């Protein structure tokens, strides 16, 4: 199972919306993933089992894990395209 971390500097509602949207999108595509969300300000290190990150805001951490720009979850425009990019990284 792949693990996706959604980090957001915006509200909990936006982060939770992104987590739920990504989970549903991946499930509909037949992918077995676990999606978790955290405040972008609380993340200093990335766990070894994280496969990809969706960042809604500017991350303050460094990692070799692929980071996908999560801005579409703020604008509600091109969210599927963002999820498609995420799938390609997994």
C-alpha positions in Angstrom: 0.0 0.0 0.0 1.3 3.4 -1.0 1.1 6.3 1.6 0.4 9.9 0.5 0.9 12.8 2.8 -1.1 16.0 2.3 0.5 19.0 3.9 -1.3 22.3 4.0 -0.7 25.8 5.4 -4.4 26.6 4.9 -7.3 25.6 7.0 -8.1 22.1 8.3 -11.1 22.1 6.0 -9.0 22.6 2.9 -6.6 19.9 4.0 -9.4 17.5 4.9 -11.1 18.2 1.6 -7.8 17.4 -0.3 -7.3 14.2 1.7 -10.8 13.0 1.0 -10.7 13.9 -2.7 -7.4 12.2 -3.3 -8.5 9.1 -1.4 -11.7 8.8 -3.4 -9.9 9.5 -6.7 -7.3 6.8 -6.1 -9.9 4.3 -4.9 -11.9 4.9 -8.1 -8.8 4.2 -10.1 -8.3 0.9 -8.2 -5.2 2.1 -6.3 -4.7 0.9 -2.7 -3.5 4.0 -0.9 -3.5 5.6 2.5 -3.9 9.4 2.6 -3.0 11.4 5.7 -3.0 15.1 6.3 -0.9 17.4 8.5 -0.2 21.0 8.9 2.6 22.1 6.7 4.1 24.0 9.7 4.2 20.9 11.9 6.1 18.7 9.4 9.9 18.8 9.8 10.7 15.2 8.7 9.1 12.8 6.3 8.5 9.2 7.5 10.3 6.6 5.5 7.1 4.9 4.4 5.7 8.0 2.6 5.5 7.5 -1.2 4.5 11.0 -2.3 3.5 14.4 -0.8 0.8 16.9 -1.9 1.8 20.3 -0.7 -0.8 23.1 -0.4 1.6 25.9 0.4 5.4 26.2 0.6 7.0 23.3 2.5 9.7 24.2 5.0 11.3 20.7 4.8 13.6 19.0 2.4 13.0 15.5 1.1 13.7 13.2 -1.8 10.0 12.1 -1.8 8.2 13.5 -4.8 6.2 16.6 -4.0 3.1 17.5 -6.0 1.8 21.1 -6.1 -1.6 21.0 -4.3 -2.7 24.5 -5.4 -5.6 23.0 -7.4 -7.3 22.1 -4.0 -7.5 25.7 -3.1 -8.8 26.9 -6.5 -10.9 23.8 -7.1 -9.6 23.9 -10.7 -7.5 21.0 -12.2 -7.8 18.7 -9.1 -8.1 15.6 -11.3 -4.9 16.7 -13.1 -3.1 17.0 -9.8 -4.3 13.5 -8.8 -3.1 12.2 -12.2 0.3 13.6 -11.5 0.3 12.0 -8.1 -0.6 8.6 -9.6 2.3 8.9 -12.0 4.7 9.4 -9.1 3.4 6.3 -7.3 
